[in-house]
Amino acid sequence: MEKAGKLVVLRFSAMGDVAMVASVLKELSIHFPHLRLIMVTRKAFAPFFEGIPGLTFHAFEPKTKHRGLLGLYRLYQELRAYQPTGIADLHDHLRTRIVSLFFRLDERKIVRIDKGRSEKRRLTRTRHKILLPLKPTVERYASVFRELGYPFQLKHQLQQTFHSPPESFERICMPGKKRIAIAPFAQHPAKVYAPQGMEKVMSGLKESDYQLFIFGGGEAEKQQAAKWEEGFSNVTSLIGRYTLSEELAILSTLDAMISMDSSGMHMASLVGLRVISIWGPTHPYAGFLGYGQSLDDCIQADCPGRPNSVYGNKMLYSGVTPCIDLITPEEIIQKVTQLS
């Protein structure tokens, strides 16, 4: 299509949600090659948007020049210089609302995401729960662009890409083995599979067949991953060793990923990597399954009350056992070994 225009896209956080935006913008740019996009999010997330045609990345810096109301006005002035024809608010947060308000006074068209909050409350409430699949988050994003005048359909298919990984990674790869990424951590403890169970998964994926690479986490997670690396000869922790761009390149060369309901799953989707995802108190029905990933590859706890939250910030127990730990290591191992 020949339709042009220039859209400011606002999504300030969180990491997984921002990665999903990138999946949508890739397809939008294919349908509308003359459309110009100004992606506004945190500088750390810039690698998600590399290579998208017609996209300009604009860093949001909330701790320095974009802090507070005056900082948001400064951000508005920076974005106004692009002379956008519309604003896509994919966050619906106080700060994106303020920036949008400035543009509304400037008579720019603004469309804000419908997060489906009431539907999500019905999905997560304790009594009279309505357990039905909700609109995927990526479709909520796409609806914003449709309302702005850019109708298109998402394919909901993994698009495999290959990027050359760092030479230092190539040197540690073992020939003849399937390479599996493991993203065993998450922002909220309720979404993290027990370390003892993950150790059994690592032990069950035979050294002769699989090489395992651990992704994602801070200093505490880095220490846990180092223990696993020390305990298993086919396990290598990549936490803190590579930039985000390099991690995406590495993921593009692997065979599959084991992930919690976390940003690792969405990073894998960006490069077309198939994910075996592990779900405890959250549920793919809430709309946060990785773009192009399959429900058949979701391993879900059989636990009354699921889901009890959208984001996994509430613990859910079966007796004294965390919901997620009702999943057995054998279930995860079987899923991985059955991958074609």
C-alpha positions in Angstrom: 0.0 0.0 0.0 1.2 3.5 -0.8 -0.3 5.3 2.3 2.2 7.5 4.0 2.2 9.2 7.3 4.3 9.6 10.4 3.3 8.0 13.7 4.8 8.4 17.2 4.6 5.1 19.1 4.6 5.3 22.9 5.4 2.2 25.0 7.8 3.0 27.9 7.9 -0.5 29.6 8.0 -3.4 30.5 10.6 -5.4 28.5 8.3 -8.2 27.3 5.6 -5.8 26.3 8.0 -3.6 24.4 9.4 -6.7 22.5 5.8 -7.5 21.5 5.5 -4.0 20.0 8.5 -4.7 17.8 6.8 -7.8 16.5 3.8 -5.8 15.5 5.8 -2.9 13.9 7.7 -5.4 11.8 4.5 -6.5 10.1 3.0 -3.0 10.0 6.1 -1.7 8.1 5.7 -4.5 5.5 2.1 -3.5 4.8 2.8 0.2 4.7 6.4 0.7 3.5 5.9 4.5 3.2 4.8 4.9 6.8 7.4 6.4 9.1 7.5 5.3 12.7 9.0 7.0 15.7 9.4 4.4 18.5 9.6 6.0 22.0 10.8 3.7 24.7 13.8 3.2 27.0 17.2 3.2 25.5 18.0 -0.3 26.7 15.2 -1.7 24.4 16.6 -0.2 21.2 17.9 -3.5 19.8 14.4 -4.9 19.6 13.7 -2.4 16.8 16.9 -2.7 14.8 16.3 -3.4 11.1 12.7 -2.3 10.9 12.3 -0.2 7.7 11.2 3.4 8.2 11.6 3.3 12.0 13.4 6.0 14.0 14.2 5.1 17.6 13.8 7.9 20.2 15.0 7.1 23.7 12.8 7.9 26.7 15.0 8.9 29.6 12.8 9.0 32.7 15.6 9.4 35.3 17.2 12.4 33.6 15.9 14.8 31.0 12.4 13.3 30.8 11.8 13.2 34.5 8.6 14.8 35.9 6.1 17.0 34.2 8.7 19.4 32.7 10.6 16.4 31.4 7.6 15.0 29.7 6.9 18.4 28.1 10.5 18.3 26.9 9.9 14.9 25.4 6.8 16.2 23.7 8.8 19.1 22.2 11.4 16.6 20.9 8.7 14.4 19.3 6.8 17.4 17.9 9.9 18.2 15.8 9.2 15.0 13.8 5.8 16.6 12.8 3.8 13.4 13.3 0.4 12.8 11.8 -0.7 10.6 14.7 0.1 9.2 18.1 -0.2 5.5 19.1 -0.3 5.2 22.8 0.4 1.5 23.4 0.9 1.9 27.1 -2.0 3.9 28.6 0.1 5.0 31.5 0.0 8.3 33.3 3.2 9.5 31.5 2.0 8.5 28.1 -1.3 10.1 28.8 0.4 13.4 29.6 2.5 13.3 26.5 -0.6 12.5 24.5 -2.4 15.4 26.1 0.2 17.8 24.8 -0.3 16.4 21.3 -4.0 16.7 21.6 -3.7 20.4 22.3 -1.6 20.4 19.1 -4.6 18.8 17.3 -2.8 15.5 16.5 -4.9 12.4 16.3 -4.3 10.1 19.3 -5.4 6.5 19.7 -4.9 4.7 23.0 -4.7 1.0 23.6 -7.7 -0.8 25.1 -6.1 -3.0 27.7 -9.4 -4.9 28.4 -9.1 -4.4 32.1 -12.7 -5.5 32.9 -12.2 -8.7 30.8 -9.0 -9.4 32.6 -10.7 -8.9 36.0 -13.3 -11.5 35.0 -10.5 -13.9 34.0 -8.5 -13.6 37.2 -11.2 -13.2 39.9 -11.7 -16.0 42.4 -15.4 -16.4 42.1 -17.4 -16.7 38.9 -14.2 -16.8 36.8 -14.8 -16.6 33.1 -12.0 -18.8 31.6 -12.0 -17.8 28.0 -9.2 -16.5 25.7 -9.0 -12.8 25.6 -7.7 -10.6 22.7 -3.9 -11.1 22.4 -1.9 -8.1 23.4 -0.3 -7.9 19.9 -3.9 -7.6 18.5 -4.6 -4.8 20.9 -1.5 -3.0 19.6 -2.5 -3.6 16.0 -6.0 -2.3 16.7 -4.5 1.1 17.6 -2.8 1.4 14.2 -6.0 0.3 12.4 -7.9 3.1 14.2 -5.2 5.5 13.1 -6.0 4.6 9.5 -3.6 1.7 8.8 -5.6 -1.5 8.5 -3.6 -4.7 8.4 -3.8 -8.3 9.6 -1.2 -9.9 11.8 0.0 -13.3 10.6 0.6 -14.7 14.1 3.5 -16.9 12.7 7.1 -17.1 13.8 9.4 -15.5 11.2 12.8 -17.1 11.5 15.7 -14.7 11.2 19.4 -15.4 11.5 22.0 -12.9 12.8 25.7 -13.7 13.1 26.5 -14.3 16.8 29.7 -13.2 18.5 32.7 -15.3 17.7 33.2 -16.0 21.5 29.8 -17.8 21.5 30.6 -19.8 18.4 33.8 -21.1 20.1 31.8 -22.5 23.1 29.3 -24.3 20.9 29.5 -28.1 20.8 29.0 -29.7 17.4 26.3 -32.3 16.9 24.1 -31.2 19.8 20.8 -29.4 19.9 21.2 -25.9 21.3 18.5 -25.0 23.8 18.1 -21.6 25.5 16.7 -21.6 29.1 15.2 -18.4 30.5 14.4 -19.7 34.0 13.8 -16.4 35.8 11.1 -13.8 35.9 10.3 -10.5 37.5 7.8 -12.0 39.9 8.7 -15.0 42.1 5.3 -16.6 41.5 6.2 -17.2 37.8 9.6 -18.9 38.5 9.9 -22.6 38.4 11.6 -24.0 41.5 15.5 -24.3 41.1 15.4 -27.9 42.2 12.9 -28.7 39.5 14.9 -26.8 36.9 18.0 -28.8 37.9 16.1 -32.0 37.2 15.2 -30.7 33.8 18.9 -29.9 33.1 19.9 -33.3 34.3 17.3 -35.0 32.1 18.4 -33.3 28.9 21.3 -35.6 28.3 24.7 -34.1 27.8 25.2 -36.3 24.7 22.2 -34.6 23.0 21.7 -31.1 24.3 23.8 -28.0 25.0 21.9 -25.6 27.3 22.4 -21.8 27.5 20.9 -19.7 30.4 19.6 -16.2 29.6 18.2 -13.3 31.5 18.6 -12.0 35.0 20.4 -9.7 37.5 23.2 -10.4 39.9 21.2 -12.9 42.1 20.1 -14.9 39.1 23.6 -14.8 37.7 24.9 -16.5 40.9 22.3 -19.2 40.6 23.1 -19.7 36.9 26.8 -20.0 37.8 26.0 -22.9 40.2 24.2 -24.7 37.4 27.0 -24.1 35.0 29.4 -25.6 37.6 27.1 -28.6 38.2 26.4 -29.5 34.6 29.0 -29.8 31.9 26.5 -29.1 29.1 25.1 -25.9 30.7 26.6 -22.4 30.0 25.3 -19.2 31.6 25.3 -16.2 29.3 23.9 -13.8 31.9 25.9 -10.6 31.8 28.2 -11.7 29.1 26.6 -10.2 26.1 24.7 -7.1 25.0 21.0 -7.4 24.2 21.7 -7.2 20.5 24.2 -10.1 20.8 21.7 -12.1 22.9 19.1 -11.7 20.1 21.7 -12.8 17.5 22.6 -15.9 19.6 18.9 -16.8 20.1 18.5 -16.7 16.3 21.0 -19.6 16.0 19.4 -21.9 18.6 16.9 -24.8 18.2 14.4 -23.9 20.9 13.9 -22.1 24.3 12.5 -23.2 27.6 11.0 -20.1 29.2 8.8 -18.8 32.0 6.0 -16.4 31.2 8.6 -13.7 30.9 10.5 -11.4 28.5 12.7 -14.3 27.3 9.7 -15.8 25.5 9.1 -12.5 23.7 12.8 -12.0 22.8 12.7 -15.5 21.2 9.6 -14.6 19.2 11.4 -11.6 17.7 13.9 -13.9 16.0 11.4 -16.7 15.3 12.6 -19.2 17.9 10.1 -21.7 19.1 9.5 -21.6 22.9 8.4 -24.2 25.4 6.7 -21.9 28.0 6.0 -22.7 31.6 2.9 -21.2 33.2 2.0 -21.1 36.9 -0.4 -18.5 38.3 -0.7 -16.7 34.9 -2.4 -18.0 31.8 -1.9 -17.6 28.0 -5.6 -16.7 27.8 -4.7 -13.2 29.3 -3.1 -12.4 25.9 0.6 -12.5 26.7 1.7 -15.6 24.9 4.8 -14.8 22.7 3.9 -13.6 19.2 3.7 -16.6 16.9 4.1 -19.1 19.7 1.7 -22.1 20.0 -0.7 -23.0 22.8 0.5 -26.6 22.2 3.9 -25.6 23.5 2.6 -24.1 26.7 3.0 -26.3 29.8 0.4 -25.2 32.4 -0.2 -26.1 36.0 -3.4 -27.9 36.7 -4.3 -25.7 39.7 -7.7 -24.4 40.9 -7.9 -20.7 40.7 -5.7 -20.2 37.7 -5.1 -17.5 36.6 -5.2 -15.4 39.8 -3.4 -12.4 38.1 -2.5 -11.1 34.7 1.2 -10.3 35.5 2.0 -13.0 38.0 2.5 -10.7 40.9 0.4 -12.8 43.2 1.4 -16.2 44.6 -1.0 -19.1 44.0 -0.8 -22.3 46.0 -2.2 -25.8 45.9 -2.0 -26.6 49.6 1.6 -25.5 50.4 3.0 -26.0 46.9 3.3 -23.0 44.6 1.1 -23.5 41.6 3.9 -23.5 39.1 5.7 -26.4 40.9 2.8 -28.8 40.2 4.4 -29.1 36.8 6.8 -32.0 36.8 10.3 -31.9 35.3 9.4 -34.9 33.3 6.6 -32.9 31.5 9.1 -30.3 30.5 11.8 -32.8 29.4 9.2 -34.7 27.3 8.1 -31.5 25.5 11.7 -30.7 24.6 12.6 -34.1 23.4 9.5 -34.3 21.2 10.5 -31.1 19.3 11.0 -31.8 15.6 
